């Protein structure tokens, strides 16, 4: 599994205006829908929100990684957003979120592909330098370049 195969420039937004968790999930899900990764936007959003009810995906360090295995996903994908303001996400460290990765995986995916993606991201995101590169990225190409090392 290679993160570079899951994300494209079209799935990155660097000036997200939404200020609430649900709105951000909806906006990133819309990017997935518009780019052909989903069959049903509402079903996927509901699956992500159900997962959020089980426990926060705000992992700390200003990062959230909402995710879902869903029948509405055609093929695995990763979307990224950088909200213009910190967003309350019930993060483990209580701090607002500034970087959001949304993981979409088909329900019928073999094994735990979403866990592999989460693990690969988490290994990088614990490093302050990596988070800073994402926070300071000037454009989508900068984000893709940062993710190249995953």
C-alpha positions as CSV (number, residue, x, y, z in Angstrom):
1,X,0.0,0.0,0.0
2,X,1.4,3.3,-1.1
3,X,-0.1,6.6,0.1
4,X,0.9,8.2,-3.2
5,X,-1.6,5.9,-5.0
6,X,-4.5,7.2,-2.8
7,X,-4.2,10.9,-3.0
8,X,-4.1,13.4,-5.9
9,X,-4.0,17.2,-6.2
10,X,-7.8,17.1,-6.7
11,X,-8.2,15.6,-3.2
12,X,-6.3,18.4,-1.4
13,X,-7.7,21.7,-0.2
14,X,-5.4,24.1,1.6
15,X,-7.8,26.9,2.5
16,X,-10.8,25.1,3.9
17,X,-13.3,27.6,5.3
18,X,-15.5,25.1,7.2
19,X,-15.1,25.4,11.0
20,X,-17.0,22.3,12.2
21,X,-16.1,18.7,12.1
22,X,-19.2,17.5,10.2
23,X,-18.9,20.3,7.6
24,X,-15.2,19.3,7.0
25,X,-16.1,15.7,6.6
26,X,-18.9,16.6,4.2
27,X,-16.5,18.9,2.2
28,X,-13.8,16.3,1.9
29,X,-16.3,13.6,1.1
30,X,-17.6,15.8,-1.7
31,X,-14.1,16.0,-3.2
32,X,-14.0,12.2,-3.2
33,X,-17.5,12.0,-4.8
34,X,-16.6,14.6,-7.5
35,X,-13.4,12.7,-8.3
36,X,-15.1,9.3,-8.8
37,X,-14.2,7.5,-5.5
38,X,-17.7,7.3,-4.1
39,X,-21.0,6.0,-5.4
40,X,-23.1,7.7,-2.7
41,X,-22.0,10.8,-0.9
42,X,-24.6,10.7,2.0
43,X,-24.0,7.1,2.8
44,X,-20.2,7.7,3.0
45,X,-20.6,10.8,5.2
46,X,-23.0,8.9,7.5
47,X,-20.5,6.0,7.8
48,X,-17.7,8.4,8.7
49,X,-19.9,10.1,11.3
50,X,-20.9,6.7,12.8
51,X,-17.2,6.0,13.1
52,X,-16.6,9.3,14.9
53,X,-19.3,8.4,17.4
54,X,-17.2,5.4,18.4
55,X,-14.3,7.6,19.5
56,X,-12.5,10.7,18.3
57,X,-10.3,10.6,15.3
58,X,-8.5,13.7,16.5
59,X,-5.2,12.0,17.3
60,X,-3.5,15.1,18.8
61,X,-0.8,17.4,17.5
62,X,-3.4,19.3,15.6
63,X,-4.3,16.4,13.4
64,X,-7.5,14.4,12.7
65,X,-7.8,11.3,10.6
66,X,-11.6,10.6,10.1
67,X,-12.1,7.4,8.2
68,X,-14.6,4.7,7.2
69,X,-15.0,1.4,5.5
70,X,-18.1,1.9,3.4
71,X,-20.2,0.3,0.7
72,X,-20.3,3.7,-0.9
73,X,-16.5,3.7,-1.7
74,X,-15.5,2.4,-5.2
75,X,-11.8,2.4,-4.4
76,X,-9.6,3.5,-1.6
77,X,-8.6,7.2,-1.4
78,X,-7.2,9.8,0.9
79,X,-8.3,13.4,1.0
80,X,-6.4,16.2,2.8
81,X,-7.6,19.6,4.1
82,X,-5.9,22.4,6.0
83,X,-8.7,24.5,7.7
84,X,-7.9,28.2,7.8
85,X,-8.8,28.2,11.6
86,X,-8.3,25.5,14.2
87,X,-11.3,23.2,14.5
88,X,-12.7,21.6,17.7
89,X,-12.5,17.8,17.1
90,X,-12.5,16.4,20.7
91,X,-8.9,15.5,20.1
92,X,-7.0,13.3,22.5
93,X,-4.8,16.3,23.6
94,X,-7.8,18.7,23.7
95,X,-6.2,21.0,21.1
96,X,-7.9,22.2,17.9
97,X,-7.2,20.5,14.6
98,X,-5.3,22.2,11.8
99,X,-4.6,19.2,9.5
100,X,-7.3,16.7,8.4
101,X,-6.9,13.5,6.5
102,X,-10.1,11.6,5.4
103,X,-9.6,7.9,4.6
104,X,-12.1,6.1,2.4
105,X,-11.9,2.3,2.0
106,X,-14.4,0.0,0.3
107,X,-16.4,-2.1,2.7
108,X,-15.4,-5.3,1.0
109,X,-11.7,-4.5,1.2
110,X,-9.6,-7.5,2.2
111,X,-8.0,-7.2,5.6
112,X,-7.7,-3.9,7.4
113,X,-6.5,-1.6,4.6
114,X,-7.7,1.5,6.5
115,X,-5.6,0.5,9.5
116,X,-2.5,0.2,7.3
117,X,-3.2,3.7,5.9
118,X,-3.8,5.0,9.4
119,X,-0.5,3.5,10.6
120,X,1.5,4.9,7.7
121,X,0.1,8.3,8.2
122,X,0.5,8.2,12.0
123,X,4.2,7.2,11.8
124,X,4.9,10.4,9.9
125,X,2.5,12.7,11.7
126,X,4.1,12.2,15.1
127,X,7.1,14.1,13.7
128,X,6.8,17.9,14.2
129,X,8.9,18.6,11.1
130,X,6.5,16.6,8.9
131,X,3.4,18.4,10.4
132,X,5.2,21.8,9.8
133,X,5.8,21.0,6.2
134,X,2.1,20.2,5.7
135,X,1.1,23.4,7.6
136,X,3.4,25.6,5.5
137,X,2.8,23.9,2.1
138,X,2.2,26.6,-0.5
139,X,0.2,24.4,-2.9
140,X,-1.1,20.9,-3.5
141,X,2.3,19.8,-5.1
142,X,4.0,20.6,-1.8
143,X,1.6,18.3,0.1
144,X,2.1,15.5,-2.4
145,X,5.9,15.9,-2.2
146,X,5.7,15.7,1.6
147,X,3.6,12.5,1.4
148,X,6.1,10.9,-1.1
149,X,8.2,9.6,1.8
150,X,5.4,7.6,3.4
